Amino acid sequence: MSTQYESIRPATVYPEAFRVAAPEQPIGLQVWPRQPGVFIRHAAAPAGAESEGLGDNPTEEAGEAGKPPHELVTGQFGLVPRWVKSASDARLRSTKLVNAPSESVTTSTNFRQAWLAGQRCIVPVMAFIEEDWRSGKAVPTRIARVDGKPMGIAGLWERWTGADGEVITSFCLLTLNANTHALISRYQQPGNEKRMPAILNEGGFDAWLGARPEKAREFVRAYPANWLLANPVQKGGRGREW
């Protein structure tokens, strides 16, 4: 499970890699469950899911001819489904809903509504953190692209409104089975199913955001192992070569 990731640095990477402006308020380098992060979605949000509200920070940039613009939105890492009844319940559930298994998004009560509503997003990251248990103890390990470029991870977003008007905008990462992945299969707890985030190809960003739900699954694929590099995390630093 990918429950921690590294946000984009420097801010100039956002327009270069994702065609959106950098967030107005800086995001922490390490993003954990229930902490603020950013995600990218179509500027034209689905009906009934307006972009205004607590936790939103929309920024737009006109896309190429014929392509809808995107917006960068600030939200909580950890999805809060619309059917959650209270803010306290939302806090409890969101820590467990940072990852959405791609195989069950159409049937899971936690993710089905967002998936069918087309509330897909791209989560921009520099790296994600996995634990290496091969020594017998957990060693946090930074997984990043070999070329050092940022990654866009497929995700879902949601906007929850409480009875008192409180609004929580949230998001999660889509994951897929990695039991046979040449790199990720080495990590996470022994005996458990290995999972990895669904890293999108840069050329598919627009298509992922605009695809019909029945076609969107085609974008959820394992990222090639030889395009990724694993570095054990060092205290006070980002890691060393693995």
C-alpha positions as CSV (number, residue, x, y, z in Angstrom):
1,M,0.0,0.0,0.0
2,S,1.2,3.5,-0.8
3,T,0.2,5.6,2.2
4,Q,2.9,8.2,1.9
5,Y,4.3,10.1,-1.1
6,E,6.6,13.1,-1.8
7,S,5.0,16.2,-3.3
8,I,6.4,18.1,-6.3
9,R,9.5,20.2,-6.0
10,P,10.3,22.8,-7.3
11,A,7.0,24.7,-7.9
12,T,8.0,25.3,-11.6
13,V,7.5,21.6,-12.3
14,Y,3.7,22.0,-12.1
15,P,3.2,24.0,-15.3
16,E,6.1,22.2,-17.1
17,A,4.8,18.7,-16.4
18,F,1.1,19.0,-15.8
19,R,0.0,22.3,-17.4
20,V,-1.3,23.8,-14.2
21,A,-0.1,26.6,-12.0
22,A,1.6,25.7,-8.7
23,P,-0.5,25.7,-5.6
24,E,-1.0,29.1,-3.9
25,Q,-0.2,27.6,-0.5
26,P,2.8,25.3,-0.4
27,I,2.2,21.6,0.3
28,G,4.4,19.7,2.7
29,L,7.2,17.6,1.2
30,Q,5.8,14.4,2.7
31,V,2.1,13.8,2.3
32,W,0.4,11.3,4.8
33,P,-3.2,10.3,5.3
34,R,-5.5,13.1,6.3
35,Q,-2.8,15.7,5.4
36,P,-3.4,18.2,2.6
37,G,-2.2,17.4,-0.9
38,V,-3.1,18.5,-4.4
39,F,-4.7,16.8,-7.4
40,I,-5.5,17.7,-11.0
41,R,-9.0,17.3,-12.5
42,H,-11.0,18.8,-15.4
43,A,-11.9,22.4,-14.7
44,A,-15.5,21.6,-15.5
45,A,-16.3,19.5,-12.5
46,P,-19.2,17.0,-12.6
47,A,-22.7,18.4,-11.8
48,G,-23.3,18.7,-8.1
49,A,-19.5,18.7,-7.3
50,E,-18.7,22.4,-7.6
51,S,-15.1,23.5,-7.0
52,E,-15.8,26.1,-4.4
53,G,-15.6,25.2,-0.7
54,L,-13.3,24.4,2.1
55,G,-10.1,22.7,0.9
56,D,-10.4,23.7,-2.7
57,N,-7.8,25.9,-4.4
58,P,-8.7,25.8,-8.1
59,T,-6.3,27.2,-10.7
60,E,-6.9,27.0,-14.5
61,E,-4.9,27.0,-17.6
62,A,-6.4,26.8,-21.1
63,G,-5.5,23.6,-22.8
64,E,-4.6,23.1,-26.4
65,A,-7.4,23.6,-29.0
66,G,-10.2,21.1,-28.4
67,K,-8.9,20.0,-25.0
68,P,-10.6,21.1,-21.7
69,P,-8.5,23.0,-19.2
70,H,-7.4,21.4,-16.0
71,E,-7.4,22.8,-12.5
72,L,-5.2,22.1,-9.5
73,V,-7.2,21.5,-6.3
74,T,-6.1,21.2,-2.7
75,G,-7.7,18.4,-0.7
76,Q,-7.2,15.9,2.0
77,F,-5.3,12.7,1.2
78,G,-7.8,9.9,2.1
79,L,-11.2,9.7,0.5
80,V,-14.4,10.7,2.3
81,P,-17.4,9.1,0.5
82,R,-20.5,11.2,0.2
83,W,-22.6,8.8,2.2
84,V,-20.5,9.3,5.4
85,K,-22.8,10.8,8.1
86,S,-20.5,12.8,10.3
87,A,-17.1,14.6,10.4
88,S,-15.9,12.2,13.1
89,D,-16.8,9.2,10.9
90,A,-15.1,10.9,8.0
91,R,-11.9,11.3,9.9
92,L,-11.9,7.6,10.9
93,R,-12.7,6.3,7.4
94,S,-10.4,8.6,5.4
95,T,-7.1,7.2,6.9
96,K,-8.1,3.7,5.5
97,L,-9.2,5.0,2.1
98,V,-6.0,6.5,0.7
99,N,-5.8,3.6,-1.8
100,A,-8.6,2.5,-4.1
101,P,-8.1,-1.1,-5.5
102,S,-8.8,-0.6,-9.3
103,E,-10.3,-4.1,-9.5
104,S,-13.2,-3.2,-7.2
105,V,-14.0,0.5,-7.9
106,T,-17.2,-0.4,-9.6
107,T,-18.5,-2.5,-6.7
108,S,-17.0,-0.9,-3.6
109,T,-19.4,1.3,-1.6
110,N,-16.4,3.5,-0.8
111,F,-15.3,4.3,-4.3
112,R,-18.2,3.4,-6.7
113,Q,-20.0,6.7,-6.6
114,A,-16.9,8.7,-7.4
115,W,-15.8,6.3,-10.2
116,L,-19.2,6.3,-11.9
117,A,-19.5,10.1,-11.6
118,G,-16.2,10.4,-13.6
119,Q,-14.5,12.0,-10.6
120,R,-11.0,10.9,-11.7
121,C,-7.9,12.9,-11.0
122,I,-4.2,12.9,-11.4
123,V,-2.0,13.1,-8.2
124,P,1.3,14.7,-9.0
125,V,4.2,13.2,-7.0
126,M,8.0,13.0,-7.1
127,A,8.1,9.7,-5.4
128,F,6.1,7.3,-3.2
129,I,7.3,5.4,-0.2
130,E,7.2,1.7,0.3
131,E,8.7,-0.5,3.2
132,D,11.4,-3.0,2.5
133,W,11.0,-6.0,4.9
134,R,13.8,-8.2,3.5
135,S,16.1,-7.5,6.4
136,G,13.4,-8.4,8.9
137,K,12.5,-4.9,9.8
138,A,10.7,-2.1,7.8
139,V,13.1,0.1,5.9
140,P,11.3,3.1,4.3
141,T,12.2,3.2,0.6
142,R,11.7,6.0,-1.9
143,I,10.4,4.8,-5.3
144,A,10.9,7.4,-8.1
145,R,11.4,7.5,-11.8
146,V,14.9,6.7,-13.1
147,D,15.0,10.0,-15.0
148,G,14.0,12.1,-11.9
149,K,10.9,13.4,-13.6
150,P,7.6,13.7,-11.7
151,M,4.8,11.0,-11.9
152,G,1.1,11.5,-12.3
153,I,-0.8,8.8,-10.4
154,A,-4.4,8.0,-11.3
155,G,-6.8,8.8,-8.5
156,L,-10.4,9.6,-7.5
157,W,-11.7,12.7,-5.7
158,E,-14.8,13.5,-3.7
159,R,-16.5,16.4,-2.1
160,W,-18.3,15.6,1.2
161,T,-20.8,18.0,2.8
162,G,-21.9,17.6,6.4
163,A,-25.2,18.4,7.9
164,D,-23.8,21.6,9.4
165,G,-22.4,22.7,6.1
166,E,-18.8,21.5,6.7
167,V,-17.1,20.6,3.4
168,I,-14.2,18.2,2.9
169,T,-12.6,17.8,-0.5
170,S,-10.6,14.6,-0.6
171,F,-8.7,12.2,-2.9
172,C,-7.1,8.8,-3.1
173,L,-4.7,6.8,-5.3
174,L,-5.8,4.0,-7.5
175,T,-3.7,0.8,-7.1
176,L,-3.2,-2.5,-8.9
177,N,-1.8,-5.9,-8.1
178,A,2.0,-6.0,-8.2
179,N,2.8,-9.6,-7.1
180,T,4.7,-10.2,-10.3
181,H,6.2,-6.7,-10.7
182,A,10.0,-7.0,-10.9
183,L,10.5,-4.1,-8.5
184,I,7.5,-3.5,-6.3
185,S,7.1,-7.3,-5.5
186,R,10.2,-6.9,-3.3
187,Y,8.6,-4.5,-0.9
188,Q,5.7,-4.3,1.6
189,Q,5.0,-6.9,4.3
190,P,5.8,-10.6,3.4
191,G,2.7,-12.8,2.9
192,N,0.5,-9.9,1.8
193,E,-0.7,-9.1,-1.6
194,K,1.7,-6.6,-3.2
195,R,0.1,-3.4,-4.6
196,M,1.4,-0.4,-6.5
197,P,-0.1,3.0,-7.5
198,A,-1.4,3.3,-11.0
199,I,1.3,5.6,-12.6
200,L,-0.1,7.2,-15.8
201,N,1.9,7.7,-19.0
202,E,2.3,11.5,-19.6
203,G,0.6,11.2,-23.0
204,G,-2.5,9.8,-21.5
205,F,-3.3,12.5,-18.9
206,D,-6.1,14.2,-20.9
207,A,-7.6,10.9,-22.0
208,W,-7.6,9.5,-18.4
209,L,-9.5,12.5,-17.1
210,G,-12.0,12.5,-20.0
211,A,-12.6,8.8,-20.5
212,R,-15.9,7.2,-20.0
213,P,-16.0,5.0,-16.9
214,E,-16.1,1.8,-18.9
215,K,-13.0,2.8,-20.8
216,A,-11.1,4.4,-17.9
217,R,-9.8,1.0,-16.6
218,E,-7.6,0.7,-19.7
219,F,-5.4,3.4,-18.3
220,V,-4.7,1.5,-15.0
221,R,-1.5,-0.5,-15.9
222,A,1.7,-1.6,-14.2
223,Y,4.5,0.9,-14.7
224,P,7.6,-0.7,-16.2
225,A,10.1,-1.7,-13.4
226,N,13.1,-0.5,-15.4
227,W,11.7,3.0,-15.4
228,L,11.7,3.1,-11.6
229,L,14.5,3.4,-9.0
230,A,14.4,2.4,-5.3
231,N,16.4,4.3,-2.7
232,P,16.4,3.6,1.0
233,V,15.3,6.8,2.9
234,Q,18.0,8.4,5.0
235,K,17.1,10.5,8.1
236,G,17.3,14.1,7.1
237,G,17.5,13.3,3.4
238,R,15.7,11.8,0.5
239,G,17.7,8.6,0.3
240,R,20.7,7.0,-1.3
241,E,21.1,4.8,-4.3
242,W,19.7,1.3,-3.7
